[in-house]
Amino acid sequence: MLLFLSVPQPRPPGARTRAGAARVARWRWLRLQQLRRLRGLLRVLRGRPEAGTRRRGRMALCGQAAGAASLPSELIVHIFSFLPAPDRLRASASCSHWRECLFYPALWPQLRICLRVSPAEQPRLEFLMRKCGWFVRELHVEFAAENYLSGGGPGDGGGADTGTGGEEVEALQLSARWLEVLRTYLELVLCVLVSIRNNRNLQKFSLFGDISVLQQQGSLSNTYLSKVDPDGKKIKQIQQLFEEILSNSRQLKWLSCGFMLEIVTPTSLSSLSNAVASTMEHLSLLDNNIPGNSTLITAVELERFVNLHSLALDFCDFTAEMARVLTDSNHVPLQRLSLLVHSVSIMHKSLDNMPNDEHWKALSRKSTNLRVYIMAFDIKSEDMLKILKPSIPLERIHFDSYITCVSGAIVDLISRQYDKFLTHFILMNDVIDTSGFPDLSDNRNEDPLVLLAWRCTKLSLLAIHGYTVWAHNLIAIARLRGSDLKVLEVTEESIDFDQGELADQDVDPVHNLIEQVCTVLSPVSTYHADFICTSVV
């Protein structure tokens, strides 16, 4: 309803004179214009919706004038900056303007991608790298293979008659599934490298491939790769793109490449400029598929990397000369050294050039906070005795075996030599037959694992799979380390019980063992995540 009030109009000044009459006429003309504007406004107001729909009309008017689509791009980017990546993607579906703001460089300074090697991943990866590859500052890509090991299912072309062909023939047969996955793997690697080839802002670059890509029951082979890329064009293209990325980089501080199908060559690091090499803080080059005696980095090349804080190499590539270079005064103290020991590398390369105990002492004096991490694949006991020098500041060691098992003497040596440093001990034995796990305590008065827990006062993680562990020894380990042992992980198949223990228990012995160990590790709670007993499916 409209209400009009009549207000007496003031008499214009000077209306009695001729000049005043002119001013009155001018004043009346202005008033007439104001009335006409008022009539137009009244016509608009009379055409408004009724009271029931007035609220919706006002909301529609506000949506057109100041809705989400009309927000400035800077404000939308600021809103996105508070959201995690999944929520950003959902919010960008509201309108095209928000989608344009989704891939603003400030929103994606780092990108972590874990890829299943599947053709379905390729279009998604191409879209993401096309949007972010040219500006991302930290890129971490991990390729997680599925069903890489031979065999496959029936109908994939990989089924073999083990009775007639034997194991050797079956291992050499190429399944159609395997070839397709490996072909997709190369395409995904090319997609990543092509998208960042001109990125000069890249600061951290990490590529990690699945070690089983060229692994067949523990031994590496180029058979599948030669079938997928017979003339080597794709591998050569990948290597050239990798060198181009290194040569174009201006701010690279972190470079990590592991198990990437010969993506790194002995000449790759020469593509880095001296300015970039002198500021590099982390360098990881792990590829035990390099043929012959070739090494990915030499001691002469290492002299350029004066600012390294962490280094990861194949153990056979880390020579005594490299240890001497790292002790030079122009190099900053090294904080972490990760070494991969693989039976294939030892087979083709010699251990004669490895650092001796004096080299390790000099390196420890130079880098007082240095800690070493060793990962060993199928290493014989006699080779491990040569590798494990007493002066190595060994903090973590990981054994993973397919054929050669770790002996109790090696575990005992580790517990005696590295009792002041060792924090992580992982023992894995990936055998197919679970009926006969090796027992480290055979012919010994004390179990080597119990002695390890007693001597290594800083031990915080102990994981065992594929080795026999007696239940009473697990309880002893838990009592020795107490709450300082953060993780005790043992597969259920590895646990064995004395016959007397089984006779005295009416409940499930594994359940009772878990309860006892968890009570020792965490007295406050009966069940605690410190002790993990898992089953192998």
Salt bridges, closest charged atoms under 4 A:
ASP87 OD1 - ARG90 NH1 2.67
GLU100 OE1 - HIS97 ND1 3.95
GLU121 OE2 - ARG116 NH2 3.53
GLU121 OE1 - ARG124 NH2 3.87
GLU180 OE1 - ARG183 NH1 3.24
GLU187 OE2 - LYS234 NZ 2.48
ASP231 OD2 - LYS233 NZ 3.92
GLU244 OE1 - ARG197 NH2 2.91
GLU301 OE2 - ARG304 NH2 2.58
ASP317 OD1 - LYS349 NZ 3.05
GLU321 OE2 - ARG324 NH2 2.61
ASP328 OD1 - ARG324 NH1 3.63
ASP357 OD2 - LYS361 NZ 3.88
GLU358 OE2 - LYS361 NZ 3.83
GLU395 OE1 - ARG336 NH2 2.76
GLU395 OE1 - ARG396 NE 3.89
ASP412 OD2 - ARG416 NE 3.04
ASP412 OD1 - ARG455 NH1 2.91
ASP430 OD1 - HIS465 NE2 3.83
ASP484 OD2 - ARG481 NH2 3.99
ASP498 OD2 - HIS472 ND1 3.31
ASP530 OD2 - HIS528 ND1 3.02
